[in-house]
Amino acid sequence: MENQNFCLGLHAPAPDVLESLPGLVRLKTVSPKYIAQAEAAQTLARRFARDEILPRFLEIDAACAEDPTHFDWELWRQANRLKLNIAPIPEKMGGLGWSALANAFLVEELTSACMGCASNITFNTFGLLGAMVECQTDIILNIIHKMVHAQRQEKQLFWSWAITEPSAGTDVEDGEAMAAMQPSTEAKQVDGGYRINGTKCFITNGSLADYVIATIPADPGQPRESMATFFIPAESEGFSVARVERKCGQKASQTAELHFKDVFVPDENVWEPPGRGLRHTREILSITRGFIGIGGLGIARGALERGIYFAVNKKIGSRRLIDEKWVQMAFADMIKDINSVRCAGINFALALDACHAWKLFDLLPLKAGLKVTPERFLLSESLYSLARSGFIKKAGSRLKHRLVPDEVIENFVYYGSMVKVAGTDLAAAVAGRVADIVGIEGMDRQYGIEKSFRDAKVTQIYEGTNQANRIDIFKHAFPNEENLF
Ligand SMILES: Cc1cc2nc3c(=O)[nH]c(=O)nc-3n(C[C@H](O)[C@H](O)[C@H](O)COP(=O)(O)OP(=O)(O)OC[C@H]3O[C@@H](n4cnc5c(N)ncnc54)[C@H](O)[C@@H]3O)c2cc1C
């Protein structure tokens, strides 16, 4: 697209945050720094997506189709230098200190260029989010320290979140379904910790992960009552990567099957004790589902941009395809739907900043503390030891339950599921409709439209299938289903 006078999406000047949701103009008068940060995030992300991802995404996709273990380290290093992979970590601790709103724009811009490349950069913060939602001070600090040190040394550091099993996908994300699931994993309590056996599958970054966060039942006969969350370094004896999957889409991001054979996890690496695993999974989903929806929005936007580019250049007789009224109406529909979902995504991000884990970094005492404490101390072992003290841990946990109680979590699963279904169904619908417009010629891989189509399909399946998300939405909207009719 470089040689054209094409000024849409990634090629349009940024920021256009306020044009996306004019209501934010009002918020800008109250919180100018908050909006300015989102605008700066959008500008940086758009430039990165246009200048670094767009010229390479097709080549990366082809290389990964050939060899699913291929990984584009150069692109990852460029993103790492800009700290895009540690964006939510407070600035004073070495990150960018980006709000959920700023992160939403980061996700939309990168995914509009390539969903796979974008996930390699942004999904890594899920490890941090997993710690943030629990507010266990030592775990949060440990993760922040690891991420910041790795970023500074340009060392790779990946987390993966392992929930899905060969015999249970949807089941592990839903209480009722989990009660009947047949787990393939088991965590047996032994002296000083647990021994873990079994298999997890379709785990994003599983093959690259330095640390795996896994939900595993202590009693496979009672999975819901005994599900626990474990923090497992990939170097643990008995842990192995069985294979990297060949997927139809999102190929740049690796998805792997993981084996655990008598892996020992010491008590200090039990993130959530038996019985709390499902709750923790729901806490993570309450954040991540919304971001996957915003990823779907990005894919839809990318497909639209690619479709318009094709239609501008395609001649039908003496006219351009874009001059056909039916084509303009189809694109108008897509623009309308994309804008509606973007408003829902921005609303979700604003709510995360106001009422969910991000609120933690915005607490006045914490903000003031970060301001006056030297960076050296914030990243020191001494602070980590302090954070491990029983008193501080208890205070952190109490704070979390006050800040983000269980009802809030379920509300966010509800909002997040709506954004997830809306965004990823939008991606599939837009990519499909663009494919109809451009026909077989436009589906040549050079235009990227068939890739948008493949990527869109995958997003409807993970982070809970869209069917499972719909069930969550209905259950939340009508908690007393039996009284409905
Ligand atoms: C690219 C990609 C990345 C992924 N990354 C991760 C990851 O990082 N970590 C991780 O843990 N997992 C990951 N997954 C796995 C993903 O979360 C699961 O594929 C998803 O949860 C669906 O599970 P499943 O494939 O086992 O399908 P199943 O659960 O077997 O579902 C099959 C069908 O049955 C329906 N169904 C299932 N149960 C119910 C029910 N109770 N009621 C009604 N309908 C039901 C489903 O909606 C679906 O239509 C990833 C998958 C992909 C494709």
The ligand as an SDF file (V2000), in Angstrom:
LIG
                    3D

 53 58  0  0  0  0  0  0  0  0999 V2000
   -5.0160  -19.6990   18.6010 C   0  0  0  0  0  0  0  0  0  0  0  0
   -5.4500  -20.2900   19.8980 C   0  0  0  0  0  0  0  0  0  0  0  0
   -4.8070  -19.8860   21.0640 C   0  0  0  0  0  0  0  0  0  0  0  0
   -5.1840  -20.4380   22.2880 C   0  0  0  0  0  0  0  0  0  0  0  0
   -4.5110  -20.0460   23.4270 N   0  0  0  0  0  0  0  0  0  0  0  0
   -4.8110  -20.6340   24.6190 C   0  0  0  0  0  0  0  0  0  0  0  0
   -4.0690  -20.3180   25.8020 C   0  0  0  0  0  0  0  0  0  0  0  0
   -3.1370  -19.4950   25.7850 O   0  0  0  0  0  0  0  0  0  0  0  0
   -4.3830  -20.9530   26.9560 N   0  0  0  0  0  0  0  0  0  0  0  0
   -5.3980  -21.8710   27.0370 C   0  0  0  0  0  0  0  0  0  0  0  0
   -5.6280  -22.4050   28.0930 O   0  0  0  0  0  0  0  0  0  0  0  0
   -6.1240  -22.2030   25.9260 N   0  0  0  0  0  0  0  0  0  0  0  0
   -5.8550  -21.6090   24.7240 C   0  0  0  0  0  0  0  0  0  0  0  0
   -6.5610  -21.9540   23.5930 N   0  0  0  0  0  0  0  0  0  0  0  0
   -7.6170  -22.9570   23.6850 C   0  0  0  0  0  0  0  0  0  0  0  0
   -9.0000  -22.3260   23.6430 C   0  0  0  0  0  0  0  0  0  0  0  0
   -9.2400  -21.5590   24.7940 O   0  0  0  0  0  0  0  0  0  0  0  0
  -10.0050  -23.4830   23.4780 C   0  0  0  0  0  0  0  0  0  0  0  0
   -9.8410  -23.9630   22.1700 O   0  0  0  0  0  0  0  0  0  0  0  0
  -11.4240  -23.0180   23.7000 C   0  0  0  0  0  0  0  0  0  0  0  0
  -11.6270  -22.7660   25.0680 O   0  0  0  0  0  0  0  0  0  0  0  0
  -12.4310  -24.0630   23.2130 C   0  0  0  0  0  0  0  0  0  0  0  0
  -12.1360  -25.3050   23.7520 O   0  0  0  0  0  0  0  0  0  0  0  0
  -12.1000  -26.5990   22.8160 P   0  0  0  0  0  0  0  0  0  0  0  0
  -11.3280  -26.2680   21.5990 O   0  0  0  0  0  0  0  0  0  0  0  0
  -11.6620  -27.7340   23.6650 O   0  0  0  0  0  0  0  0  0  0  0  0
  -13.5930  -26.8050   22.3720 O   0  0  0  0  0  0  0  0  0  0  0  0
  -14.7210  -27.5180   23.1980 P   0  0  0  0  0  0  0  0  0  0  0  0
  -14.7820  -26.9630   24.5790 O   0  0  0  0  0  0  0  0  0  0  0  0
  -14.5740  -28.9750   23.0550 O   0  0  0  0  0  0  0  0  0  0  0  0
  -15.9730  -27.0280   22.4150 O   0  0  0  0  0  0  0  0  0  0  0  0
  -16.4660  -27.6460   21.2030 C   0  0  0  0  0  0  0  0  0  0  0  0
  -17.8250  -27.0710   20.8880 C   0  0  0  0  0  0  0  0  0  0  0  0
  -18.7810  -27.3900   21.9320 O   0  0  0  0  0  0  0  0  0  0  0  0
  -19.3140  -26.2140   22.5030 C   0  0  0  0  0  0  0  0  0  0  0  0
  -19.4300  -26.4180   23.9580 N   0  0  0  0  0  0  0  0  0  0  0  0
  -18.4780  -26.9030   24.7580 C   0  0  0  0  0  0  0  0  0  0  0  0
  -18.9220  -26.9630   26.0490 N   0  0  0  0  0  0  0  0  0  0  0  0
  -20.1740  -26.4620   26.0460 C   0  0  0  0  0  0  0  0  0  0  0  0
  -21.1590  -26.2550   27.0580 C   0  0  0  0  0  0  0  0  0  0  0  0
  -20.9340  -26.5460   28.3450 N   0  0  0  0  0  0  0  0  0  0  0  0
  -22.3500  -25.7640   26.6840 N   0  0  0  0  0  0  0  0  0  0  0  0
  -22.6180  -25.4680   25.3820 C   0  0  0  0  0  0  0  0  0  0  0  0
  -21.7140  -25.6380   24.3810 N   0  0  0  0  0  0  0  0  0  0  0  0
  -20.5180  -26.1320   24.7070 C   0  0  0  0  0  0  0  0  0  0  0  0
  -18.3080  -25.1130   22.1720 C   0  0  0  0  0  0  0  0  0  0  0  0
  -18.9020  -23.8340   22.1530 O   0  0  0  0  0  0  0  0  0  0  0  0
  -17.8300  -25.5450   20.7910 C   0  0  0  0  0  0  0  0  0  0  0  0
  -18.7530  -25.1390   19.8370 O   0  0  0  0  0  0  0  0  0  0  0  0
   -6.2220  -21.4000   22.3550 C   0  0  0  0  0  0  0  0  0  0  0  0
   -6.8620  -21.8000   21.1750 C   0  0  0  0  0  0  0  0  0  0  0  0
   -6.4840  -21.2650   19.9640 C   0  0  0  0  0  0  0  0  0  0  0  0
   -7.1810  -21.7250   18.7240 C   0  0  0  0  0  0  0  0  0  0  0  0
  1  2  1  0
  2  3  1  0
  2 52  2  0
  3  4  2  0
  4  5  1  0
  4 50  1  0
  5  6  2  0
  6  7  1  0
  6 13  1  0
  7  8  2  0
  7  9  1  0
  9 10  1  0
 10 11  2  0
 10 12  1  0
 12 13  2  0
 13 14  1  0
 14 15  1  0
 14 50  1  0
 15 16  1  0
 16 17  1  0
 16 18  1  0
 18 19  1  0
 18 20  1  0
 20 21  1  0
 20 22  1  0
 22 23  1  0
 23 24  1  0
 24 25  2  0
 24 26  1  0
 24 27  1  0
 27 28  1  0
 28 29  2  0
 28 30  1  0
 28 31  1  0
 31 32  1  0
 32 33  1  0
 33 34  1  0
 33 48  1  0
 34 35  1  0
 35 36  1  0
 35 46  1  0
 36 37  1  0
 36 45  1  0
 37 38  2  0
 38 39  1  0
 39 40  1  0
 39 45  2  0
 40 41  1  0
 40 42  2  0
 42 43  1  0
 43 44  2  0
 44 45  1  0
 46 47  1  0
 46 48  1  0
 48 49  1  0
 50 51  2  0
 51 52  1  0
 52 53  1  0
M  END
$$$$
